[in-house]
């Protein structure tokens, strides 16, 4: 496994990654690295290719050229569920999938799936006591201990986003991909969400897309900037804030 200049191993990497839709190039020879334990933000204007890159990493889309490596292993051909088994997990919208379930049952179900215990039951709480205990701990971790028996579809949207994170954590990720976790979440709840992310285990690597620059610069230890499908800049928050290309193309006077 390769390392970067701070000594931390690179857990997720792309090399000359490219994707086109017809004549439209949406990912242009992207060389990207995510370090072990890093909190890494991916920013850029609308249409810059951020979600496309995350979908490529997760296996939802297949690149036309280039490589994706997880812990040094090329994973281009792996299906999304195979990447999850190797520790690469992304959050997903839960309201449609688990709307009538409680958070406790939904997370316990995810715990059982991660352990290979199967999904042949309707209510996890009636069968898998260990899974229930682990699910309760995860829900406590994300601040939902008071909502474990609520019906998911009636929960506040911010709480649903926290539940998405709990479901992802149930898969025991080594790398967690988050696509705008605070989108549509009220300010107070988005702060709670990012506080929860900041308190996750230090060996968990996180890559997130986020448009709120205040949250990005408070949370991220490293930032990558996409423009028209290509990496414009990578560096620490301080380096990105001072990068004239980024200031002109994205941050602008607002960040000043």
N, C-alpha and C positions, 0 to 999 in steps of 0.2 A: 504494500500500500504506500502510495506517495505521501509526502508531507509538504507543507508550505513553510514559509519562512519563520513562522512563530513556533514551529515544532509540533503543532497539532496535526494528526493524520487527516488526509482528505477522505471523507466517507462517501461523498457523492460528487461525480465529476462528469462534465460533458466535454467532448473534443470535436471541434469543427461541426457542430450539430446544425443540420439544415432541414427545413421543411417548406414545401411550396404547395399552394393550391392553384394549379394551372400556372399562369404567368406571375402570380402574386407570391413573392417570397416573404414568408411570415417569420421564419427563423433563419438567421444568416450566420453561419459558421460561428456558433456560440461556444466559446471556451469558458466554462464556469466551474468553480470549485466550492464545495461546502465542507467546512472543517468540522471535526469532532467537537460536539458541545457548543457549536456556534449558533448565535441568534442572527440570522441573515435575512435582510429585507430585499425584496425585488421590487423596484419602483420604475415608473415610466408613465407617459401619457396614455390615454385611452387608445387602443389599437397598436401599442408598442410591441405586443407579443408576449406579455407576461403570463396570461392564463394558458396560452399555447405552450409555452416552455414547461409549465407545471404539468400540463396534460401529457407532454412528451416524457417527462420524468416518471410520471405515474403509470405510463403504458396505455393511456386512453388513445393517444395518437402515436403513430410510428414515423420515425424520421426517414427522410429520403437518403440522407448520408450522414456520416459522423457516428460517434459512439457515446453511449451512456454507461458509466461505470459506477457500481455500488460496491464499496469496500474492495475496489480494484478488479471486480468481476464485471465483464461486459454483459449488460442485461437488455440489450436492444430487442431481443426476440421474446423476452418473458412477458406473459400476460399480467394484467394488474394484480390478480390474486397471488401470483407467484412472487411478485415484488413485495407484496404485503408480508408474505411468509419469510422473506429475507430482511424484513424490518423497515421497508419503505412504505409509509402509510400517509394517506391524505384524508382530510376531513371531507364529509359529504353531507348534503341536506338530509335531515332525519325526519322531518314532519310527514312526508309522504310515506316513508317506510315504516315508521314506528308510531304513527300518530295516535293510535288507540292504546298503546302500551304505556306503562309507567317508565320513568327513567331507570328505576331499579331493574325491571324486567328486561328492558332494552339492552342495558349495559351488561347484565348477567348473560344474556343471549350472546353478545359479542365475545365475552370472556370464554364461554363454552366453545364457540366456534374457533377461537384462537388456540384453545387447548385440544381441538379435534374431538370434542365431546358430542358433536352432532347437533342438529337443529330439529330433532323429531319431537319437540314438545311445544305447547302453546304458552305455558307460563313457567318461566325458568325457576321462579321462587318455590314452586311445588316440588322440584326435583333436585336441584343442584345447590346445596347449602354453601359449599365452598365458593361457587361462582357468585352467589348472593353476597357473601362477605367481601369478596374482592370488588364487586360492583359498588357496594356501599362505600368502600374506601376510595375508589376512584371518584365517585360523586362528591364525597367530602373534599377531595383534592381540588375539584373545580368549583367548590362553593355551592353545591346543590343539595346539601344534606337535608334541607328543609322542604325539598320538592321531590323526594324520591318516590312518593306514592301519587303524585299528580299525573293526570293524563297528559301525555306529551303535547298533543295538539292544542291544549288550552294554556300552555305555559307561555310566559312572555318571550318575545323573540330573542332577547339577549340571553335568557336562560336556555333556549333551544340551541343557541350557538355554543354555549358552554357544554351542553349535552353532546354536541358533535365532537368536541374535544375529548370528552370522557369516552365516547365510543371509539375514537381513534386510539386513545391510550390503552384501551382494552386489548388492542391488537399487539401490544408490547412493541411499539416502534423504536427503532434506532434513529430514524430520520422521519420527521413530521413535516408534511407539506400543508400549508394553510393558504387558501385563496380568499383574501379579503375577509378574515374572520370577524371584523367589526362592522361589516357592511350592513346598514339598516338598523344598527344597534344604537340606542340612546347613549349620549355621552357618558353618563355615570356608569352604565353597564359596560360600555366599551373599555373604560378604565379598569373595571373589575376583571374583564376578560384578559386584558394585557397583563394585569397583575398576576393572574392565574398562570399565564404563559411564562412570565418571568420566574415564577416559583417552581416550575417543572424541573425534574432532575437535571443536573448540570451536564451529564453525559449524553443527554438527548439533543440531537442536532435539529434545528428548526429553520425552515425556509418559508417565508410568508410574503404574500402580496398585500400591500396596504397603501391606500391613497392619503391617509391622514399623516402628514409629514411630522407633526408633533409627536404622534405615537411612534412613528418609525424611528425618529432620532432619539427618543427616550429608550426604546426597546433594543434596537439592533446593535450588535457589535461590529457588523460589517454590512455594507450595502452594495448592491449591483444595480446599475441603471441601464434599462433597455430603451432603444430608440429605433423604430422601424425594423424590429426583429433582430437587431444587432446590439451587442454590449457596447455601450458608450463609455462606461467607467465602472470601476470596482474599487472599494477601499473602505476605510473606517468612516464613521459618520463625519468626523472632522475633515477628512480628506474630500469626501463627497460635497460637503457644504462649501468648500473652498475651490472646487473644480469649476473653472469658468465655463466649460462646455455644458456642464450640468445646470449651472445657474442660468445660462442663456436659454437652454432648450427645455428645461423642466421646472426647476425650483423658482427661477425668476425673482422678481422683486418681493414676492410674498415671503420667501424664506428670509430675505434680508431684514 
